[in-house]
């Protein structure tokens, strides 16, 4: 009879991470099914495979989650990442999104996350938003006005103030410096 194990993997944030984890499983001849970012089902996985899997994950910057609070934090991060990556997001609060999708009160989720991650859910989400905006600015894909709209800021100045508070630079200066850096690297 097949034994199915549910596993959770820390530090998965994008499709490239999924590809990396799938390659790890394939290289270790592990029969798996992808569920969502950081969440897999593995067939016939024994304790003897555990050390090898942990080592392979660590070499590639990932970790196996074995603690229930850590698992909840990982699920929170996955929900926030997936929400931010949606092309069109409903105007919904993060608290409502998380409590509905994870079936816990937001207060409970917030306490666990803050205690385990040493940052509030809101601050984590804002920092992640800034990282996504930096990515768009680096590739000169959207105007700052378009980025403000895409990432649900009330105005360009609201985005600019938040961006400058986090990075020390305005979005336009950040974009200019990255374009100059990329241009120099292409010479």
Secondary structure, 3 states (H helix, E strand, C coil): CCCEEEEEEECCCCHHHHHHHHHHHHHCCCEEEEEECCEEEEECCCHHHHHHHHHHHHHCCCEEECCHHHHHHHHHHHHHHHHHHCCCCCCCCHHHHHHHHHCCCHHHHHHHHHHHHCCCHHHHHHHHHHHHHHHHHHCCCCCHHHHHHHCCCCCHHHHHHHHHHHHCCCHHHHHHHHHHHHHHHCC
